[in-house]
């Protein structure tokens, strides 16, 4: 797969909610999208803690995986065309790095590249409650063109499991990315 319109960069941080990143990788592959994965060290720990997956199993879900210290990787340059980037889940540390353009590792550099190239950036921020720094950082990312997408479950479709809630949220993200096979449950009124 070399069509840049099919490439999606996926970041996973140490925030709780690793299932969102894993499910996103699975659905993007099923949709025929090429995925480029970068996981923070805390992200690897959290994926193992929450899902029992090791780094090898996680990286096996992506087409290409990069070490977060590899700032010379393809996804660190705007010349490597991609359709979008999603950080799922996105820690407040990573949100702050993106909001302030720190580019201190491959994860925040890839997000910076996504913004500078005017590509879609979706941050599935995970924290509660928010403090003022979190809110200001979310505002900054939004003003730069990013989409702050806390993975809040919808209940109008009456989900019967955590898996159903995760799937619904991931489908909404896929819809934001323009994935044709995305199938979020539409509200049709009362």
N, CA, C and O of each residue as an XYZ file, in Angstrom:
760
protein
N       0.839     -1.185      0.000
C       0.000      0.000      0.000
C       0.881      1.244      0.000
O       1.575      1.515      0.980
N       0.856      1.975     -1.058
C       1.675      3.181     -1.123
C       0.856      4.427     -1.357
O       1.415      5.521     -1.439
N      -0.457      4.295     -1.468
C      -1.308      5.459     -1.652
C      -1.294      6.282     -0.370
O      -1.770      5.816      0.665
N      -0.751      7.510     -0.421
C      -0.678      8.316      0.806
C      -2.046      8.615      1.409
O      -2.145      8.909      2.600
N      -3.101      8.542      0.600
C      -4.441      8.774      1.139
C      -4.899      7.616      2.015
O      -5.894      7.726      2.732
N      -4.168      6.505      1.955
C      -4.510      5.342      2.761
C      -3.642      5.229      4.006
O      -3.855      4.330      4.820
N      -2.668      6.121      4.172
C      -1.758      6.050      5.320
C      -2.310      6.819      6.513
O      -2.754      7.961      6.395
N      -2.267      6.158      7.664
C      -2.661      6.810      8.908
C      -1.584      6.525      9.944
O      -1.199      5.375     10.154
N      -1.100      7.584     10.591
C      -0.160      7.434     11.694
C      -0.988      7.254     12.964
O      -1.923      8.013     13.217
N      -0.640      6.256     13.749
C      -1.326      5.997     15.015
C      -0.305      6.105     16.133
O       0.736      5.449     16.101
N      -0.605      6.933     17.120
C       0.223      7.048     18.310
C      -0.511      6.467     19.495
O      -1.730      6.596     19.601
N       0.216      5.835     20.378
C      -0.357      5.304     21.618
C       0.524      5.782     22.762
O       1.737      5.574     22.750
N      -0.088      6.418     23.743
C       0.648      6.905     24.913
C       0.259      6.105     26.153
O      -0.497      5.137     26.069
N       0.779      6.516     27.287
C       0.541      5.799     28.530
C      -0.760      6.122     29.226
O      -1.012      5.609     30.316
N      -1.593      6.952     28.637
C      -2.894      7.230     29.247
C      -3.742      5.965     29.228
O      -3.552      5.098     28.376
N      -4.665      5.862     30.157
C      -5.546      4.706     30.158
C      -6.431      4.730     28.913
O      -6.765      5.794     28.391
N      -6.800      3.549     28.453
C      -7.617      3.453     27.253
C      -6.847      2.890     26.071
O      -7.137      3.225     24.923
N      -5.864      2.036     26.345
C      -5.067      1.432     25.275
C      -5.936      0.687     24.274
O      -5.565      0.548     23.108
N      -7.076      0.214     24.717
C      -7.978     -0.520     23.836
C      -8.403      0.324     22.630
O      -8.663     -0.222     21.557
N      -8.475      1.636     22.793
C      -8.854      2.493     21.667
C      -7.803      2.442     20.559
O      -8.146      2.344     19.380
N      -6.539      2.509     20.929
C      -5.477      2.451     19.940
C      -5.413      1.100     19.254
O      -5.248      1.026     18.036
N      -5.541      0.035     20.026
C      -5.487     -1.316     19.463
C      -6.674     -1.546     18.534
O      -6.508     -2.059     17.427
N      -7.854     -1.173     18.973
C      -9.045     -1.380     18.135
C      -8.959     -0.526     16.870
O      -9.380     -0.962     15.799
N      -8.424      0.673     16.988
C      -8.257      1.539     15.826
C      -7.321      0.885     14.808
O      -7.618      0.882     13.614
N      -6.202      0.336     15.263
C      -5.283     -0.358     14.369
C      -5.975     -1.520     13.657
O      -5.800     -1.713     12.454
N      -6.757     -2.288     14.404
C      -7.472     -3.424     13.814
C      -8.456     -2.963     12.742
O      -8.515     -3.544     11.658
N      -9.222     -1.929     13.042
C     -10.240     -1.445     12.093
C      -9.604     -0.782     10.875
O     -10.110     -0.930      9.762
N      -8.505     -0.054     11.066
C      -7.836      0.562      9.922
C      -7.291     -0.502      8.977
O      -7.377     -0.358      7.757
N      -6.734     -1.564      9.538
C      -6.236     -2.669      8.697
C      -7.403     -3.292      7.935
O      -7.298     -3.536      6.733
N      -8.499     -3.548      8.618
C      -9.670     -4.144      7.964
C     -10.209     -3.243      6.855
O     -10.773     -3.726      5.874
N     -10.034     -1.932      7.018
C     -10.505     -0.970      6.026
C      -9.496     -0.754      4.895
O      -9.732      0.047      3.992
N      -8.378     -1.468      4.950
C      -7.377     -1.355      3.896
C      -6.470     -0.142      4.024
O      -5.850      0.277      3.046
N      -6.389      0.419      5.214
C      -5.520      1.570      5.442
C      -4.150      1.111      5.903
O      -4.032      0.173      6.691
N      -3.135      1.766      5.418
C      -1.750      1.514      5.824
C      -1.508      2.263      7.132
O      -1.762      3.465      7.209
N      -1.024      1.572      8.153
C      -0.819      2.210      9.454
C       0.657      2.280      9.818
O       1.434      1.359      9.563
N       1.013      3.411     10.425
C       2.369      3.677     10.899
C       2.255      3.983     12.386
O       1.651      4.983     12.773
N       2.827      3.137     13.204
C       2.633      3.168     14.653
C       3.854      3.680     15.388
O       4.984      3.291     15.093
N       3.611      4.560     16.354
C       4.653      4.966     17.291
C       4.030      4.951     18.683
O       2.977      5.545     18.916
N       4.699      4.263     19.596
C       4.180      4.073     20.961
C       5.199      4.594     21.950
O       6.383      4.267     21.870
N       4.733      5.408     22.886
C       5.630      5.912     23.929
C       6.002      4.764     24.867
O       5.293      3.759     24.915
N       7.105      4.897     25.614
C       7.461      3.841     26.576
C       6.326      3.555     27.569
O       6.059      2.397     27.890
N       5.666      4.602     28.048
C       4.539      4.394     28.960
C       3.373      3.732     28.237
O       2.604      2.990     28.849
N       3.238      3.992     26.951
C       2.200      3.349     26.152
C       2.399      1.842     26.088
O       1.440      1.078     26.194
N       3.656      1.411     25.912
C       3.961     -0.021     25.883
C       3.581     -0.657     27.218
O       2.970     -1.725     27.255
N       3.949      0.011     28.317
C       3.601     -0.514     29.643
C       2.093     -0.604     29.821
O       1.584     -1.590     30.354
N       1.391      0.409     29.382
C      -0.052      0.434     29.578
C      -0.767     -0.594     28.704
O      -1.728     -1.221     29.150
N      -0.312     -0.771     27.474
C      -0.907     -1.792     26.606
C      -0.733     -3.168     27.248
O      -1.641     -3.998     27.212
N       0.437     -3.400     27.832
C       0.671     -4.680     28.511
C      -0.228     -4.812     29.742
O      -0.835     -5.859     29.964
N      -0.310     -3.744     30.537
C      -1.109     -3.788     31.766
C      -2.602     -3.951     31.469
O      -3.271     -4.779     32.088
N      -3.119     -3.171     30.534
C      -4.566     -3.175     30.282
C      -5.027     -4.302     29.357
O      -6.156     -4.778     29.478
N      -4.152     -4.735     28.424
C      -4.591     -5.697     27.416
C      -3.769     -6.980     27.362
O      -4.134     -7.931     26.670
N      -2.647     -7.001     28.104
C      -1.816     -8.195     28.112
C      -0.987     -8.387     26.852
O      -0.472     -9.480     26.613
N      -0.850     -7.339     26.040
C      -0.052     -7.427     24.818
C       1.360     -6.917     25.064
O       1.554     -5.932     25.776
N       2.345     -7.586     24.475
C       3.708     -7.070     24.544
C       3.975     -6.198     23.313
O       3.133     -6.090     22.421
N       5.151     -5.583     23.280
C       5.498     -4.670     22.174
C       5.400     -5.376     20.817
O       4.880     -4.807     19.858
N       5.890     -6.591     20.738
C       5.889     -7.321     19.468
C       4.471     -7.549     18.957
O       4.190     -7.342     17.776
N       3.586     -7.973     19.843
C       2.192     -8.201     19.445
C       1.524     -6.899     19.025
O       0.780     -6.867     18.044
N       1.785     -5.831     19.759
C       1.211     -4.532     19.425
C       1.712     -4.060     18.064
O       0.919     -3.664     17.210
N       3.021     -4.101     17.863
C       3.590     -3.636     16.602
C       3.136     -4.497     15.424
O       3.109     -4.030     14.285
N       2.785     -5.736     15.694
C       2.288     -6.623     14.649
C       0.935     -6.199     14.097
O       0.525     -6.672     13.037
N       0.240     -5.318     14.795
C      -1.060     -4.817     14.336
C      -0.904     -3.712     13.295
O      -1.863     -3.372     12.601
N       0.299     -3.152     13.184
C       0.559     -2.046     12.253
C       1.370     -2.539     11.069
O       2.020     -3.581     11.138
N       1.327     -1.785      9.988
C       2.143     -2.109      8.830
C       3.616     -1.772      9.101
O       4.519     -2.511      8.709
N       3.836     -0.640      9.778
C       5.184     -0.207     10.124
C       5.144      0.356     11.541
O       4.214      1.075     11.910
N       6.161      0.021     12.328
C       6.249      0.542     13.692
C       7.609      1.219     13.869
O       8.619      0.790     13.311
N       7.598      2.284     14.661
C       8.811      3.077     14.886
C       9.064      3.218     16.383
O       8.133      3.200     17.188
N      10.315      3.357     16.737
C      10.700      3.655     18.119
C      10.489      5.153     18.338
O      10.778      5.944     17.440
N       9.997      5.557     19.498
C       9.739      6.983     19.721
C      10.982      7.866     19.677
O      10.870      9.079     19.499
N      12.157      7.278     19.835
C      13.394      8.053     19.747
C      13.912      8.218     18.327
O      14.892      8.929     18.106
N      13.272      7.575     17.368
C      13.725      7.599     15.981
C      13.197      8.839     15.260
O      12.310      8.744     14.411
N      13.746      9.991     15.602
C      13.264     11.248     15.017
C      13.667     11.407     13.555
O      13.296     12.393     12.918
N      14.420     10.451     13.015
C      14.755     10.453     11.598
C      13.841      9.554     10.783
O      14.082      9.348      9.594
N      12.795      9.015     11.402
C      11.865      8.116     10.711
C      11.073      8.860      9.635
O      10.978     10.087      9.653
N      10.517      8.109      8.716
C       9.753      8.690      7.607
C       8.639      9.623      8.089
O       8.429     10.688      7.508
N       7.925      9.228      9.148
C       6.778     10.022      9.604
C       7.187     11.332     10.275
O       6.328     12.130     10.650
N       8.495     11.557     10.430
C       8.981     12.814     11.014
C       9.091     13.917      9.974
O       9.451     15.048     10.301
N       8.782     13.593      8.719
C       8.900     14.579      7.653
C       7.578     14.779      6.935
O       6.840     13.825      6.693
N       7.288     16.018      6.599
C       6.106     16.333      5.826
C       6.166     15.784      4.420
O       5.131     15.670      3.763
N       7.355     15.438      3.935
C       7.479     14.876      2.594
C       6.947     13.451      2.523
O       6.708     12.933      1.432
N       6.757     12.810      3.683
C       6.141     11.484      3.735
C       4.644     11.713      3.880
O       4.153     11.978      4.977
N       3.930     11.612      2.785
C       2.507     11.947      2.768
C       1.675     10.931      3.545
O       1.844      9.721      3.399
N       0.788     11.445      4.362
C      -0.179     10.621      5.092
C      -1.526     11.321      5.025
O      -1.608     12.509      4.714
N      -2.576     10.573      5.319
C      -3.916     11.154      5.337
C      -4.199     11.836      6.669
O      -4.837     12.888      6.715
N      -3.717     11.223      7.759
C      -4.104     11.704      9.087
C      -3.221     11.057     10.145
O      -2.418     10.167      9.869
N      -3.406     11.543     11.368
C      -2.777     10.942     12.540
C      -3.786     10.945     13.672
O      -4.524     11.911     13.868
N      -3.806      9.844     14.415
C      -4.655      9.730     15.599
C      -3.769      9.295     16.754
O      -2.990      8.351     16.618
N      -3.881      9.977     17.890
C      -3.193      9.531     19.107
C      -4.279      9.005     20.032
O      -5.123      9.750     20.531
N      -4.227      7.673     20.246
C      -5.295      6.985     20.962
C      -4.710      5.932     21.893
O      -4.243      4.896     21.420
N      -4.721      6.159     23.169
C      -5.151      7.364     23.865
C      -4.032      8.406     23.878
O      -2.869      8.098     23.614
N      -4.406      9.623     24.187
C      -3.450     10.728     24.238
C      -3.329     11.228     25.675
O      -4.301     11.703     26.262
N      -2.132     11.116     26.229
C      -1.887     11.592     27.592
C      -1.828     13.118     27.612
O      -1.672     13.753     26.569
N      -1.951     13.690     28.780
C      -1.852     15.139     28.922
C      -0.432     15.609     28.616
O      -0.241     16.733     28.152
N       0.565     14.759     28.871
C       1.949     15.107     28.529
C       2.097     15.253     27.021
O       2.692     16.218     26.540
N       1.560     14.302     26.284
C       1.647     14.372     24.824
C       0.813     15.522     24.289
O       1.240     16.216     23.366
N      -0.363     15.734     24.849
C      -1.182     16.887     24.463
C      -0.378     18.171     24.629
O      -0.371     19.010     23.728
N       0.301     18.341     25.764
C       1.091     19.548     26.016
C       2.225     19.680     25.004
O       2.495     20.775     24.512
N       2.888     18.568     24.692
C       3.977     18.608     23.712
C       3.459     19.043     22.348
O       4.108     19.831     21.660
N       2.299     18.538     21.952
C       1.709     18.912     20.668
C       1.278     20.374     20.695
O       1.545     21.122     19.754
N       0.617     20.777     21.767
C       0.117     22.152     21.877
C       1.234     23.177     21.817
O       1.029     24.297     21.347
N       2.420     22.801     22.290
C       3.535     23.741     22.340
C       4.608     23.449     21.294
O       5.680     24.052     21.326
N       4.334     22.537     20.375
C       5.251     22.253     19.283
C       6.610     21.759     19.726
O       7.619     22.091     19.104
N       6.658     20.970     20.795
C       7.952     20.553     21.337
C       8.719     19.609     20.425
O       9.943     19.713     20.340
N       8.057     18.711     19.754
C       8.716     17.765     18.842
C       9.938     17.109     19.480
O      10.971     16.948     18.830
N       9.820     16.734     20.746
C      10.956     16.170     21.479
C      11.099     14.660     21.320
O      12.050     14.075     21.838
N      10.173     14.023     20.615
C      10.264     12.607     20.282
C       9.468     12.386     18.997
O       8.838     13.314     18.490
N       9.493     11.187     18.479
C       8.831     10.936     17.200
C       7.323     11.109     17.280
O       6.697     11.541     16.313
N       6.746     10.782     18.402
C       5.295     10.915     18.551
C       4.862     12.372     18.422
O       3.969     12.687     17.635
N       5.485     13.256     19.187
C       5.097     14.669     19.122
C       5.575     15.315     17.820
O       4.938     16.248     17.330
N       6.683     14.835     17.252
C       7.146     15.365     15.965
C       6.166     14.993     14.850
O       5.835     15.832     14.012
N       5.704     13.753     14.835
C       4.743     13.330     13.812
C       3.444     14.135     13.921
O       2.834     14.471     12.906
N       3.028     14.440     15.142
C       1.828     15.269     15.327
C       2.085     16.681     14.822
O       1.219     17.278     14.183
N       3.260     17.216     15.102
C       3.624     18.547     14.625
C       3.627     18.588     13.094
O       3.136     19.542     12.490
N       4.182     17.553     12.478
C       4.199     17.458     11.013
C       2.769     17.410     10.481
O       2.451     18.065      9.489
N       1.919     16.644     11.130
C       0.526     16.536     10.697
C      -0.144     17.905     10.712
O      -0.863     18.259      9.777
N       0.089     18.669     11.764
C      -0.501     20.010     11.847
C       0.100     20.956     10.815
O      -0.631     21.694     10.153
N       1.420     20.944     10.672
C       2.046     21.895      9.746
C       1.677     21.620      8.301
O       1.648     22.536      7.479
N       1.395     20.368      7.988
C       0.995     19.998      6.628
C      -0.518     20.113      6.424
O      -1.036     19.774      5.361
N      -1.211     20.590      7.444
C      -2.668     20.788      7.399
C      -3.424     19.487      7.150
O      -4.431     19.451      6.444
N      -2.903     18.420      7.755
C      -3.575     17.120      7.700
C      -4.405     16.942      8.956
O      -4.224     17.671      9.932
N      -5.294     16.002      8.941
C      -6.183     15.771     10.084
C      -5.411     15.142     11.240
O      -4.736     14.127     11.070
N      -5.520     15.762     12.422
C      -4.930     15.242     13.654
C      -6.045     15.085     14.673
O      -6.759     16.040     14.979
N      -6.190     13.865     15.201
C      -7.218     13.573     16.191
C      -6.522     13.102     17.465
O      -5.755     12.140     17.448
N      -6.799     13.791     18.565
C      -6.229     13.431     19.866
C      -7.328     12.906     20.774
O      -8.221     13.652     21.177
N      -7.260     11.625     21.092
C      -8.230     11.014     21.995
C      -7.703     11.180     23.429
O      -7.152     10.253     24.023
N      -7.891     12.383     23.953
C      -7.333     12.736     25.260
C      -8.035     11.979     26.376
O      -9.254     11.802     26.369
N      -7.220     11.533     27.342
C      -7.737     10.742     28.450
C      -7.260     11.349     29.764
O      -6.101     11.203     30.151
N      -8.160     12.017     30.426
C      -7.892     12.553     31.766
C      -9.224     13.057     32.302
O     -10.100     13.471     31.542
N      -9.357     13.016     33.594
C     -10.532     13.619     34.199
C     -10.279     13.798     35.682
O      -9.718     12.901     36.311
N     -10.663     14.902     36.255
C     -11.170     16.100     35.593
C     -10.026     16.852     34.914
O      -8.855     16.566     35.164
N     -10.364     17.804     34.063
C      -9.365     18.626     33.398
C      -8.979     19.795     34.287
O      -9.825     20.367     34.974
N      -7.694     20.151     34.272
C      -7.301     21.386     34.937
C      -7.141     22.466     33.860
O      -7.315     22.187     32.674
N      -6.820     23.662     34.257
C      -6.755     24.771     33.312
C      -5.672     24.559     32.253
O      -5.866     24.924     31.093
N      -4.537     23.975     32.639
C      -3.481     23.698     31.655
C      -3.993     22.740     30.581
O      -3.727     22.945     29.397
N      -4.723     21.697     30.980
C      -5.285     20.750     30.011
C      -6.209     21.470     29.039
O      -6.119     21.287     27.825
N      -7.100     22.291     29.590
C      -8.073     23.006     28.756
C      -7.383     23.975     27.800
O      -7.762     24.075     26.633
N      -6.383     24.678     28.285
C      -5.662     25.615     27.410
C      -4.903     24.870     26.313
O      -4.848     25.325     25.170
N      -4.324     23.737     26.661
C      -3.618     22.944     25.649
C      -4.589     22.389     24.609
O      -4.265     22.347     23.422
N      -5.771     21.965     25.041
C      -6.778     21.493     24.086
C      -7.235     22.631     23.182
O      -7.447     22.434     21.986
N      -7.386     23.817     23.757
C      -7.767     24.984     22.953
C      -6.684     25.294     21.927
O      -6.987     25.567     20.766
N      -5.426     25.251     22.351
C      -4.312     25.544     21.434
C      -4.288     24.560     20.276
O      -4.121     24.966     19.125
N      -4.451     23.271     20.561
C      -4.452     22.268     19.499
C      -5.631     22.484     18.556
O      -5.490     22.350     17.340
N      -6.786     22.817     19.111
C      -7.967     23.076     18.287
C      -7.747     24.293     17.397
O      -8.115     24.283     16.223
N      -7.148     25.335     17.954
C      -6.870     26.541     17.158
C      -5.878     26.264     16.032
O      -5.890     26.952     15.012
N      -5.019     25.257     16.212
C      -4.051     24.880     15.176
C      -4.663     23.949     14.129
O      -4.006     23.609     13.145
N      -5.891     23.544     14.329
C      -6.553     22.682     13.357
C      -6.726     21.243     13.792
O      -7.311     20.446     13.059
N      -6.228     20.891     14.972
C      -6.396     19.531     15.475
C      -7.800     19.321     16.008
O      -8.533     20.278     16.258
N      -8.163     18.070     16.179
C      -9.461     17.702     16.731
C      -9.227     17.018     18.063
O      -8.565     15.982     18.128
N      -9.767     17.594     19.119
C      -9.686     16.987     20.448
C     -10.924     16.115     20.603
O     -12.050     16.610     20.565
N     -10.712     14.831     20.777
C     -11.797     13.855     20.763
C     -11.706     12.956     21.995
O     -11.232     11.825     21.894
N     -12.154     13.441     23.160
C     -12.153     12.552     24.325
C     -13.058     11.353     24.033
O     -14.180     11.539     23.561
N     -12.605     10.150     24.298
C     -13.425      8.978     23.983
C     -14.556      8.776     24.996
O     -14.515      7.882     25.841
N     -15.547      9.629     24.876
C     -16.704      9.557     25.774
C     -17.755      8.654     25.157
O     -18.114      8.838     23.994
N     -18.254      7.690     25.903
C     -19.218      6.759     25.309
C     -20.576      7.417     25.056
O     -21.016      8.301     25.791
N     -21.211      6.951     23.995
C     -22.592      7.340     23.707
C     -23.497      6.251     24.274
O     -23.140      5.073     24.268
N     -24.647      6.643     24.756
C     -25.570      5.670     25.341
C     -26.897      5.587     24.609
O     -27.716      4.720     24.917
N     -27.130      6.481     23.633
C     -28.421      6.487     22.949
C     -28.661      5.210     22.139
O     -29.809      4.865     21.858
N     -27.596      4.512     21.765
C     -27.775      3.265     21.017
C     -27.819      2.048     21.942
O     -27.869      0.908     21.480
N     -27.799      2.299     23.237
C     -27.918      1.278     24.274
C     -26.874      0.172     24.163
O     -27.211     -0.989     23.934
N     -25.600      0.541     24.328
C     -24.552     -0.472     24.255
C     -24.703     -1.496     25.373
O     -25.132     -1.165     26.479
N     -24.351     -2.724     25.078
C     -24.506     -3.802     26.065
C     -23.178     -4.296     26.627
O     -23.150     -5.213     27.448
N     -22.076     -3.689     26.183
C     -20.774     -4.121     26.683
C     -19.760     -2.986     26.533
O     -19.982     -2.020     25.803
N     -18.662     -3.128     27.232
C     -17.563     -2.169     27.068
C     -17.048     -2.227     25.638
O     -16.734     -1.195     25.045
N     -16.962     -3.429     25.085
C     -16.509     -3.573     23.702
C     -17.398     -2.773     22.742
O     -16.893     -2.141     21.815
N     -18.692     -2.798     22.954
C     -19.618     -2.047     22.088
C     -19.385     -0.543     22.222
O     -19.468      0.187     21.235
N     -19.095     -0.079     23.436
C     -18.813      1.345     23.636
C     -17.512      1.744     22.953
O     -17.441      2.797     22.319
N     -16.478      0.905     23.078
C     -15.193      1.175     22.429
C     -15.377      1.192     20.917
O     -14.900      2.105     20.242
N     -16.064      0.192     20.387
C     -16.277      0.110     18.943
C     -17.009      1.332     18.411
O     -16.646      1.860     17.360
N     -18.022      1.782     19.111
C     -18.783      2.951     18.661
C     -17.891      4.192     18.601
O     -17.963      4.968     17.648
N     -17.065      4.370     19.604
C     -16.143      5.515     19.629
C     -15.137      5.417     18.486
O     -14.875      6.409     17.805
N     -14.581      4.247     18.275
C     -13.611      4.063     17.192
C     -14.275      4.296     15.834
O     -13.663      4.878     14.938
N     -15.496      3.855     15.679
C     -16.207      4.089     14.410
C     -16.394      5.584     14.153
O     -16.314      6.034     13.010
N     -16.639      6.344     15.201
C     -16.766      7.798     15.035
C     -15.440      8.418     14.603
O     -15.423      9.343     13.791
N     -14.339      7.917     15.138
C     -13.018      8.407     14.726
C     -12.760      8.028     13.268
O     -12.271      8.849     12.492
N     -13.081      6.811     12.899
C     -12.901      6.384     11.510
C     -13.708      7.265     10.558
O     -13.248      7.591      9.464
N     -14.897      7.643     10.976
C     -15.711      8.538     10.155
C     -15.019      9.892      9.975
O     -15.025     10.459      8.883
N     -14.419     10.407     11.063
C     -13.663     11.657     10.968
C     -12.497     11.542      9.993
O     -12.116     12.529      9.364
N     -11.933     10.354      9.866
C     -10.799     10.131      8.982
C     -11.245      9.901      7.533
O     -10.413      9.810      6.630
N     -12.542      9.810      7.322
C     -13.045      9.588      5.973
C     -12.966      8.149      5.520
O     -12.941      7.878      4.320
N     -12.927      7.218      6.461
C     -12.890      5.798      6.120
C     -14.298      5.383      5.689
O     -15.251      5.474      6.463
N     -14.409      4.932      4.451
C     -15.723      4.637      3.871
C     -16.497      3.572      4.638
O     -17.725      3.622      4.700
N     -15.795      2.617      5.219
C     -16.476      1.528      5.924
C     -16.835      1.870      7.368
O     -17.361      1.022      8.089
N     -16.558      3.096      7.798
C     -16.912      3.501      9.167
C     -18.417      3.361      9.354
O     -19.204      3.720      8.479
N     -18.797      2.835     10.507
C     -20.219      2.582     10.727
C     -20.674      3.012     12.121
O     -21.153      2.185     12.897
N     -20.527      4.304     12.447
C     -21.056      4.738     13.742
C     -22.584      4.722     13.733
O     -23.210      4.869     12.683
N     -23.162      4.545     14.888
C     -24.619      4.518     14.996
C     -25.138      5.949     14.945
O     -24.789      6.771     15.792
N     -25.952      6.239     13.976
C     -26.500      7.588     13.818
C     -27.710      7.796     14.708
O     -28.545      6.904     14.860
N     -27.797      8.961     15.284
C     -28.985      9.352     16.050
C     -30.074      9.677     15.044
O     -29.858     10.481     14.137
N     -31.219      9.075     15.189
C     -32.308      9.284     14.231
C     -33.497     10.021     14.839
O     -34.538     10.175     14.200
N     -33.332     10.469     16.064
C     -34.409     11.186     16.727
C     -35.236     10.272     17.614
O     -35.052      9.055     17.623
N     -36.131     10.868     18.345
C     -36.973     10.090     19.258
C     -38.203      9.566     18.570
O     -39.020      8.890     19.197
